[in-house]
Amino acid sequence: MSRRFPLEKTRNIGIAAHIDAGKTTVTERILFFSGRLRQMGEVHDGTTVMDYMAQERERGITITSAATACMWKDHRINIIDTPGHVDFTAEVERSLRVLDGAVAVFCAVAGVQSQSETVWRQALRYGVPRIAFINKMDRVGADFDRAVDSMRARLGARPVPIQMPVGHEDGFRGIVDLVRMRQISWQGEGFDCTQVFSEIPEELRMRAEEARHDLLEVAAEADEQVMDKYVHEEPVTEAELVAALRKGALANQFCLVLCGSALKNRGTRLLLDAVIDYLPSPSDVPSVKGHLPGREDKEVVRHPSDDEPFSALAFKILTDPHVGRLTFLRVYSGVVKSGQQVLNTRTGRKERLGRLLEMHADERTDLSELRAGDIGAVIGAKNTTTGDTLCDPAKPVELLRVVFPEPVVHVAIEPRTKADQDKLSDALQKLADEDPTFQVRMNEETAQTIIAGMGELHLEILIDRMKREFNVAANVGKPVVAYRESIRERTETKVRFVRQTGGRGQFAEVEMAFEPADKGAHFVFENATVGGSVPKEFVPAVEKGVRETLDTGIVAGYPIVDVKAILLDGAFHEVDSSDLAFQTAGAIAARQAIPKGRPVLLEPVMRIEVLCPDEYTGEVVMDFNGRRGRIEEMTVEEKTRKVLAFVPLAEMFGYANDIRSRTQGRVAHSMEFSHYEEVPADIANRLMENTGGTFRFE
């Protein structure tokens, strides 16, 4: 069976941006104008196709990334619409991992906002080429040049406009296409909005010529042929200019910028043209690299071809009420057919893929096969989780996994009735399968079930889903901060573990040092023994004992991070020594040493950005001061002031309601996790007293 769509005519793109920049509206317009939808949905009416969950439609935000596909000018475009809220940043992370290109949407009024920066950094991490769409050009306060400048200032990007707006705010009536040197305006509204092509008006020609000259300069840097013509002042054809700009965009030398108003259907068809002209096909991106399972030193390369061995990355799990567990796949090489057996390199087990599906939000179409470059879903991969590689069992490869941030907010949850007990654990398991940043654990001391997520909204949505989708009634405690422990000083200890109960005993002796490690290192273990004082086969057991003890906490019961454990010396017994004995000795060493290393409590600190009218700046700053906040910078944008601050998460619960009431609802804020910082000793000791602990921090 031949390919449905040639590889070079396939585009795998994501629509990503800050919350409320208009991503979902852009996607809806793309689907309508490409003929995929008969009717356009509106976010404010709760009628969008891509935001299909009840919670998304009620709140007017995207919560989960939704996949769809459309056709435009004989090209197949697979699209993933991603969330903009920081609590759902994992959805963006895993989507960008498997996409070839992205459309970054920016608001013409606000420019680059905090989550825009996060998304941009994620795209840079995976080397994803981007084009930018400055949306909401018809809004009061819209300023194309200011939005482009904010890309330079805040993203360190090199934005290159290929369009120039004609008018702004209420007067936004068209754009000048700098590649083809023509004006495009629109007639009609809604379904009947049509594009009108015309000559560039005389009053705009000089500005357009200057902008075109700048564009040619950039294209010349990316392509030698255009450079030669540019230097010799020869005319550059449209095809040559497009090819040069495409070359530079794919190499991430610059970011091409377009503009429009998605809500008014202005500019989205031109955006579709740009996706085809300037974003890569699967054959344009570098071949994916992996390694042999269990052998990270043995690199394996898979080229985007149907003739290569099959390899795919599972990037999303979804529980569908009608068909059960769906696993979303990006196929990098080869072909897979429904019913085929593939290898999961994480588990080392084979999985039989049942039905293969093409997704359109929550609608499904059956497929007989998936080929290199395709994005689809599969029913039947029961043991596959996010980040797993599925491949040809005869030619195994393990692809780079997606790395997700640690959750920062915890709450206790318990079933309301005995009948809800089993349903609760089932619901939590399914939600944890879907979302790698949602974690579930048992507190052995209190026998409570603890759930952890990226923020209040994240947990609120998941608890709401539990009630609606799984019909589970549960009582939920107040949010609790995910503190961490660490140490300030090096400390050493010697442990001799002996147990003799008749017959074979247990013996292990270890001498260990614990010292602060680099920030973000989490846990480092070093074996510094010489002369076989601790046999090599017992060293992993010592590491395991230390690691497990640090994970459960010692001083305040929180996981211990950024610590280096060094095994200095030890002793063993030919008969009585065992893995268990050395594991126990390692655990005891950690419990003895950590309290002597001047322990410190760490708390998550959030990066808060507030936009407010000038007259409320004092209220905002005073509020931050009362929350142990640190003002980083204050800037003026038009008639509003932007305040950037770092505030401990423990002080931020309920912030949205508080600041709304203080400022009559006239502020906009965004918040994202920044880093961990030491908790002042007096507050740390107060926390210890509240939890019944006796240790005192210095």
C-alpha positions in Angstrom: 0.0 0.0 0.0 1.5 3.4 -1.0 1.6 6.6 1.1 -1.6 8.6 1.3 0.5 11.8 1.5 4.1 12.3 0.3 6.5 13.0 3.2 7.6 16.3 1.7 4.0 17.4 1.6 3.4 16.7 5.3 3.7 19.2 8.1 3.6 18.4 11.8 3.0 21.6 13.7 2.0 22.9 17.1 0.1 26.1 17.9 1.6 27.5 21.1 1.5 30.7 23.2 0.6 32.4 26.4 -2.9 32.0 27.8 -5.5 34.1 26.0 -3.2 35.0 23.0 -5.7 33.3 20.7 -4.2 29.8 19.9 -7.5 27.9 19.9 -9.2 30.6 17.8 -6.3 30.5 15.3 -6.6 26.7 15.1 -10.4 26.8 14.6 -10.0 29.3 11.7 -7.3 27.1 10.1 -9.6 24.1 10.3 -12.6 26.1 8.8 -10.7 27.6 5.9 -9.0 24.3 5.1 -12.4 22.7 4.8 -12.1 20.5 7.9 -14.9 22.3 9.8 -18.2 23.4 8.3 -18.7 25.9 11.1 -16.3 27.9 13.2 -16.4 27.5 16.9 -15.8 30.4 19.4 -14.0 30.1 22.7 -16.3 32.7 24.3 -19.4 30.7 23.3 -17.9 27.3 24.4 -18.4 25.9 20.9 -14.8 25.1 19.8 -13.9 21.7 18.4 -10.3 21.7 19.8 -11.4 22.6 23.3 -13.8 19.7 23.6 -13.6 18.9 27.4 -16.4 20.3 29.5 -14.0 22.1 31.7 -12.3 23.8 28.7 -15.5 25.1 27.3 -16.7 26.4 30.7 -13.5 28.2 31.5 -12.5 29.3 28.0 -9.0 27.8 28.3 -7.1 24.9 26.8 -6.3 22.2 29.3 -5.1 19.3 27.2 -3.3 19.3 23.9 -5.7 18.2 21.1 -4.5 16.7 17.8 -6.2 17.2 14.4 -5.3 17.3 10.7 -6.3 19.2 7.6 -5.4 19.6 4.0 -4.2 22.9 2.4 -2.9 23.2 -1.2 -2.3 19.5 -1.5 -0.4 19.4 1.8 -1.3 17.4 4.8 -1.0 19.4 8.1 -1.1 17.6 11.4 -1.8 20.2 14.1 -1.6 20.0 17.9 -3.3 22.9 19.8 -1.5 23.2 23.1 -2.5 24.9 26.4 -1.2 28.3 27.4 -1.6 28.1 31.2 1.6 27.4 33.1 -0.1 24.6 35.1 -0.4 22.5 31.9 3.1 23.2 30.6 3.8 19.5 30.4 1.3 19.3 27.5 3.4 21.8 25.6 6.6 20.0 26.5 5.6 16.6 25.2 3.9 18.1 22.1 7.0 20.1 21.0 9.1 16.9 21.6 7.4 15.2 18.6 6.6 18.2 16.3 8.7 19.4 13.4 7.6 23.1 13.5 5.5 25.5 15.6 3.4 28.6 15.2 4.0 30.9 18.1 1.0 33.2 18.6 1.5 36.5 20.3 -1.0 39.2 21.3 -0.5 42.5 19.5 -1.4 44.4 22.7 0.6 42.5 25.3 3.4 41.2 23.1 5.6 38.5 24.6 4.2 37.3 28.0 5.7 35.0 30.6 4.3 31.7 29.3 5.3 32.8 25.7 8.9 32.7 27.1 8.5 29.3 28.6 7.1 27.9 25.3 9.9 29.5 23.4 12.5 28.0 25.6 10.9 24.5 25.2 11.0 24.9 21.4 14.6 25.9 21.5 15.4 22.9 23.7 14.1 20.6 20.9 15.4 22.7 18.0 11.9 23.3 16.6 11.7 25.9 13.9 9.0 28.6 14.5 7.1 31.2 12.7 5.3 33.9 14.7 1.7 35.2 14.3 0.9 38.6 15.9 -2.8 38.1 16.6 -5.5 40.6 17.7 -4.3 43.4 15.5 -7.9 44.9 15.7 -7.8 45.3 19.5 -7.4 48.6 21.3 -3.7 49.1 22.1 -2.5 46.8 19.3 1.0 47.7 18.1 2.8 45.4 15.6 6.2 47.0 15.9 6.1 46.9 19.7 5.2 43.2 19.7 8.1 42.5 17.3 10.5 44.5 19.6 9.3 42.5 22.6 10.3 39.3 20.8 13.9 40.7 20.5 14.0 42.0 24.0 12.4 39.1 25.9 13.1 36.1 23.8 16.5 37.0 22.4 15.0 36.1 19.1 15.6 37.5 15.6 12.1 38.3 14.3 11.9 39.0 10.6 8.5 40.4 9.4 7.3 39.1 6.1 4.1 41.2 6.4 3.4 44.8 7.3 0.0 45.7 8.8 -2.1 48.3 7.1 -3.6 50.2 10.1 -4.2 49.0 13.6 -6.9 48.7 16.3 -10.3 49.7 14.6 -8.4 50.8 11.5 -6.7 47.4 10.8 -7.9 46.8 7.3 -5.2 44.8 5.6 -1.5 43.7 5.3 1.3 44.2 2.8 2.9 40.9 1.7 6.6 41.8 1.6 7.5 38.6 -0.3 5.1 39.1 -3.2 4.9 42.9 -2.8 1.1 43.2 -2.8 -1.6 44.4 -0.5 -4.2 42.0 0.9 -7.4 43.3 2.5 -10.7 41.6 3.4 -14.3 41.9 2.4 -17.2 40.6 4.5 -17.4 39.1 7.9 -17.6 35.6 9.3 -18.1 32.8 6.8 -18.2 35.3 3.9 -14.8 37.0 4.7 -12.9 36.9 1.4 -9.3 38.1 0.6 -8.8 40.9 -1.9 -5.4 41.3 -3.6 -4.4 44.8 -4.9 -1.4 47.0 -5.6 0.3 48.6 -2.6 -1.1 52.1 -2.0 1.2 55.0 -2.9 1.3 56.3 0.7 2.6 52.9 1.9 5.0 52.1 -0.9 8.1 53.8 0.5 7.7 52.0 3.9 7.1 48.7 2.1 10.2 49.1 -0.1 12.3 49.7 3.0 10.9 46.7 4.8 11.4 44.6 1.6 15.0 45.7 1.4 15.5 44.6 5.1 13.9 41.2 4.2 16.2 40.7 1.2 19.2 41.5 3.4 18.2 38.7 5.8 17.5 36.3 3.0 20.9 37.0 1.5 22.6 35.9 4.8 20.7 32.5 4.5 21.4 31.7 0.9 24.5 32.3 -1.3 22.5 32.6 -4.6 20.4 35.4 -3.1 23.5 37.0 -1.6 25.2 37.0 -5.0 22.1 38.7 -6.6 21.7 41.1 -3.7 25.4 42.2 -3.9 25.2 42.7 -7.7 21.8 44.5 -7.3 20.0 41.9 -9.5 16.3 41.2 -9.0 15.5 38.3 -6.8 12.5 36.2 -7.9 9.7 35.3 -5.6 10.7 31.6 -5.6 14.3 32.4 -4.8 13.2 34.6 -1.9 10.8 32.0 -0.5 13.5 29.3 -0.7 16.1 31.5 1.0 13.7 32.4 3.8 12.7 28.8 4.2 16.3 27.8 4.5 17.0 30.3 7.2 13.8 29.5 9.1 14.6 25.8 9.1 18.1 26.5 10.4 16.6 28.6 13.2 18.6 31.6 12.1 15.5 33.8 12.4 11.8 33.7 13.0 9.5 34.9 10.3 6.6 37.1 11.6 3.0 37.5 10.2 0.1 39.3 11.6 -3.7 39.4 11.6 -6.9 39.0 13.6 -8.0 35.3 13.9 -11.4 36.3 15.5 -12.2 38.4 12.5 -10.9 35.8 10.0 -8.1 38.0 8.9 -4.7 36.6 8.1 -5.2 32.9 9.0 -5.2 31.7 5.3 -1.9 33.5 4.8 -0.7 31.8 7.9 -1.5 28.4 6.3 0.4 29.4 3.2 3.4 30.3 5.5 3.2 26.9 7.3 3.6 25.2 3.9 6.3 27.7 2.6 8.5 28.0 5.7 8.0 25.2 8.2 9.7 21.8 7.7 8.3 18.5 6.5 9.6 15.3 8.4 12.2 14.9 5.7 13.6 18.4 6.4 14.4 17.9 10.0 17.5 16.0 11.2 17.2 12.2 11.5 16.1 11.1 14.9 18.9 9.8 17.2 18.5 7.1 19.9 20.6 4.4 21.4 20.4 0.6 21.8 18.2 -0.3 24.8 20.4 -0.4 27.9 23.5 0.8 25.9 23.6 4.6 25.9 27.0 4.5 24.4 25.7 2.8 21.2 24.0 5.5 19.1 21.3 4.5 16.6 20.0 6.8 13.9 16.6 6.4 12.3 15.9 8.3 9.0 12.4 9.6 8.1 11.7 6.9 5.6 9.1 4.1 5.2 12.0 1.7 4.3 13.7 2.1 7.7 12.8 -0.2 10.7 9.8 1.0 12.6 10.3 3.4 15.5 7.8 5.7 17.2 7.5 7.7 20.4 4.5 7.6 22.7 4.0 11.2 23.7 0.5 11.2 25.3 -1.9 8.9 27.0 -5.7 9.6 27.0 -8.6 7.7 28.6 -11.5 7.9 26.2 -14.9 7.0 27.7 -15.9 5.1 24.5 -12.8 3.2 23.4 -10.7 3.1 26.6 -7.0 3.9 26.7 -5.6 5.8 23.7 -1.8 6.1 23.2 -0.7 8.9 20.9 2.3 8.1 18.7 4.7 10.1 16.5 6.1 7.7 13.9 9.7 8.6 13.1 10.6 5.7 10.7 9.1 2.7 9.0 5.5 1.5 8.8 3.3 -0.1 11.4 0.0 -1.9 10.7 -3.0 -2.5 13.0 -2.6 -5.8 14.8 1.2 -5.8 14.5 3.5 -6.6 17.5 6.1 -4.0 18.5 8.7 -3.8 21.2 8.4 -1.4 24.1 12.1 -0.7 24.9 11.4 0.6 28.4 9.7 -2.6 29.6 11.5 -5.0 27.2 8.1 -6.5 26.4 6.2 -6.8 23.1 2.8 -5.0 22.7 0.2 -5.8 20.1 -1.2 -2.6 18.6 -5.0 -3.0 18.1 -6.8 -0.2 16.2 -4.8 2.6 14.6 -6.6 6.0 14.6 -6.4 9.4 13.1 -7.6 12.0 15.7 -9.7 15.1 15.1 -10.0 16.5 18.7 -12.3 13.8 20.3 -13.4 12.3 17.0 -11.6 9.2 15.6 -11.1 7.7 12.1 -9.8 4.1 11.7 -6.6 3.7 9.8 -5.0 0.5 8.5 -1.4 1.7 9.0 0.8 4.6 10.2 3.9 5.6 8.3 7.1 7.7 8.9 6.1 11.3 9.7 2.5 10.4 10.8 0.9 11.4 14.1 -1.9 9.1 15.2 -3.3 7.1 18.1 -3.5 3.4 19.0 -5.8 1.3 21.1 -4.2 -1.7 22.7 -0.8 -0.5 24.0 -1.8 -1.2 27.6 1.7 -1.1 29.2 3.0 1.9 27.3 3.4 5.3 29.1 4.4 8.8 28.0 7.9 8.9 26.7 8.2 5.2 25.8 9.7 4.1 22.5 7.9 1.5 20.4 10.0 -0.1 17.7 10.6 -3.1 15.4 11.6 -6.0 17.8 14.3 -7.1 15.4 15.9 -3.7 15.2 15.5 -2.1 18.7 16.1 1.6 19.4 15.4 3.8 22.4 14.6 7.4 21.6 15.2 10.4 23.9 12.5 10.5 26.6 10.6 13.7 27.5 11.7 15.2 30.8 8.9 16.7 32.9 9.2 19.2 35.8 8.5 18.0 39.4 5.1 18.9 40.8 5.1 21.7 43.4 1.6 21.5 45.1 0.3 18.6 47.2 -3.2 17.9 48.5 -4.6 15.0 50.6 -7.6 13.3 49.0 -9.9 10.6 50.5 -13.1 8.9 49.2 -16.3 10.1 50.7 -17.8 6.6 51.0 -16.5 3.0 51.0 -18.0 2.5 47.6 -15.8 5.3 46.2 -12.6 3.7 47.6 -11.9 1.4 44.6 -13.2 3.9 42.1 -10.9 6.5 43.5 -7.7 4.5 43.1 -8.8 3.5 39.5 -9.5 7.1 38.6 -6.2 8.4 40.1 -4.3 5.7 38.2 -5.8 6.6 34.9 -5.2 10.3 35.4 -1.6 9.7 36.5 -1.2 7.6 33.3 -2.4 10.6 31.2 -0.4 13.3 33.0 3.3 12.8 33.9 3.2 15.9 36.1 0.4 14.5 38.2 1.7 12.2 40.9 -0.1 9.9 43.5 1.6 8.5 46.6 0.6 7.1 50.0 1.8 8.8 53.2 2.6 5.8 55.3 2.5 7.7 58.6 -1.0 9.2 58.1 -2.3 6.5 55.6 -3.5 9.4 53.5 -3.5 9.5 49.7 -1.5 12.5 48.5 -1.9 13.9 45.0 0.6 16.4 43.6 0.5 18.7 40.6 1.9 21.9 39.0 -0.5 24.4 40.7 -3.9 25.0 42.2 -5.7 25.1 38.9 -4.0 21.9 37.7 -5.3 20.0 40.8 -8.7 21.7 40.7 -9.2 20.5 37.0 -8.1 16.9 37.8 -10.4 16.7 40.8 -13.2 18.0 38.7 -12.5 15.4 36.0 -12.5 12.7 38.7 -16.1 13.7 39.6 -17.4 14.1 36.1 -15.6 11.4 34.1 -15.1 8.7 36.8 -18.1 9.5 39.1 -15.9 9.6 42.2 -16.9 11.7 45.2 -13.9 12.7 47.3 -12.9 15.0 50.1 -9.9 17.2 49.3 -7.6 18.9 51.8 -6.0 22.3 51.4 -3.1 22.6 49.0 0.3 21.9 50.6 3.7 23.1 49.3 6.2 20.5 48.1 9.1 21.4 50.3 12.5 19.9 49.9 15.5 19.4 52.3 19.2 19.8 51.7 22.4 20.3 53.7 24.9 23.1 53.9 28.1 21.3 55.2 30.0 18.1 54.6 29.6 15.5 57.3 31.0 12.0 57.8 29.8 8.9 59.6 30.8 5.3 60.1 28.1 2.5 60.5 28.7 -1.1 61.5 25.5 -3.1 60.9 25.5 -6.6 62.6 22.5 -9.0 63.0 23.0 -12.5 64.4 19.9 -14.5 64.9 21.2 -18.1 64.5 22.3 -19.4 61.2 23.5 -17.0 58.6 23.7 -13.4 60.0 23.9 -9.9 58.4 27.1 -7.9 58.4 28.0 -4.6 56.7 30.3 -1.8 57.5 30.4 1.6 55.6 32.2 4.8 56.1 30.5 7.6 54.2 30.6 11.4 53.6 27.6 13.6 52.6 28.1 17.0 51.1 26.1 19.7 49.2 25.9 19.0 45.5 25.3 21.5 42.6 21.8 23.0 42.5 19.6 20.8 40.3 21.9 17.8 40.7 19.3 16.1 42.9 21.4 13.1 44.1 25.0 12.2 43.2 26.7 9.0 44.5 30.4 8.3 44.3 32.3 5.2 45.2 35.7 6.3 46.6 36.7 2.9 48.2 40.0 1.3 47.3 41.4 -2.2 47.6 38.0 -3.9 47.5 37.1 -2.9 51.1 33.5 -3.0 49.9 33.1 -5.5 47.0 31.7 -3.9 43.8 28.6 -6.1 43.9 27.5 -4.5 47.2 28.1 -0.8 46.1 24.7 -0.5 44.3 23.0 -1.7 47.4 24.6 1.1 49.5 23.5 3.6 46.9 19.9 2.2 46.9 19.7 2.4 50.7 20.9 6.0 50.7 18.7 7.1 47.8 15.5 5.6 49.3 16.2 7.2 52.7 16.8 10.6 51.1 13.6 10.3 49.0 11.5 9.8 52.1 13.2 12.7 54.1 15.0 12.6 57.4 14.7 15.9 59.3 11.2 17.2 58.3 9.9 14.3 56.2 10.5 16.0 52.8 12.7 14.6 50.0 16.4 15.6 50.3 17.9 17.0 47.1 21.2 18.4 45.9 23.3 16.0 48.1 26.4 14.1 47.1 27.0 10.8 49.0 30.5 9.4 48.9 31.4 5.8 50.0 34.8 6.2 51.6 35.6 2.9 53.1 33.9 -0.2 54.6 34.3 -3.8 55.5 32.5 -7.1 54.7 32.2 -10.7 55.8 32.6 -13.6 53.4 29.5 -15.4 54.6 27.2 -12.8 56.4 27.5 -9.9 54.0 24.6 -9.4 51.6 22.8 -6.7 49.5 20.2 -6.2 52.2 22.9 -5.7 54.9 24.7 -3.0 52.9 21.4 -1.4 51.8 20.5 -1.1 55.5 23.9 0.2 56.4 23.6 2.9 53.7 20.2 3.9 55.0 21.5 4.2 58.6 24.5 6.3 57.4 22.2 8.8 55.7 19.9 9.0 58.8 22.9 9.6 61.1 24.9 12.1 58.9 22.2 14.4 57.4 21.1 16.0 60.7 24.7 16.9 61.4 25.2 18.6 58.0 23.4 21.8 59.0 20.1 20.9 57.2 18.1 23.5 55.4 14.5 23.5 54.2 13.9 24.5 50.6 10.6 25.9 49.1 9.4 26.4 45.5 9.6 30.0 44.4 7.3 31.3 41.7 8.0 33.9 39.0 5.0 36.3 39.0 4.3 38.8 36.3 1.6 41.4 36.9 0.2 43.9 34.4 -1.7 46.7 36.2 -2.9 50.3 35.7 -0.5 52.8 37.2 -2.8 53.7 40.1 -2.7 50.2 41.4 1.1 49.6 41.3 1.4 50.5 45.0 -1.3 47.9 45.9 0.5 45.2 43.9 3.9 46.0 45.3 2.6 46.2 48.9 0.8 42.8 48.4 4.1 41.2 47.2 6.0 42.6 50.2 3.4 41.0 52.5 4.0 37.7 50.8 7.8 37.6 51.3 8.1 38.6 47.6 11.2 40.1 45.9 10.5 42.7 43.2 12.8 41.9 40.3 11.9 44.7 37.9 9.2 47.3 37.0 8.6 48.6 33.5 6.1 50.9 31.9 4.2 49.7 28.8 1.8 52.3 27.3 -0.5 53.1 30.2 0.1 50.0 32.2 2.9 49.0 34.5 4.5 45.5 34.5 5.8 44.2 37.8 8.0 41.1 37.8 8.5 39.4 41.2 9.7 36.2 42.8 7.4 34.9 45.6 7.4 31.7 47.6 4.6 29.4 46.5 3.5 29.0 50.1 2.4 32.7 50.1 0.6 32.5 46.7 -2.5 30.4 47.5 -5.6 32.5 46.9 -3.6 35.2 45.2 -5.9 35.6 42.2 -8.9 36.4 44.3 -7.0 38.7 46.7 -5.4 40.8 44.0 -8.7 41.0 42.1 -10.5 42.5 45.0 -7.6 44.9 45.8 -7.5 46.3 42.3 -11.2 46.1 41.2 -10.3 43.2 38.8 -8.1 45.5 36.7 -4.9 43.4 36.8 -3.7 40.5 34.8 -1.1 38.1 36.2 0.7 34.9 35.3 2.7 32.6 37.5 5.2 29.8 36.8 7.7 27.8 38.9 11.2 29.3 38.9 13.5 27.6 41.4 13.9 26.3 45.0 15.2 28.6 47.7 16.1 28.3 51.4 13.2 28.9 53.8 14.1 31.4 56.6 15.0 29.6 59.8 12.1 31.1 61.8 9.5 30.0 59.2 11.1 26.6 58.8 11.0 26.0 62.6 7.3 27.1 62.7 6.6 24.5 60.0 8.4 21.9 62.1 6.3 22.8 65.2 3.1 22.5 63.1 4.0 19.0 62.0 5.1 17.9 65.5 8.8 17.8 64.6 11.5 18.5 67.2 14.4 19.4 65.0 15.5 23.1 65.0 16.9 24.8 61.9 19.7 27.3 62.3 
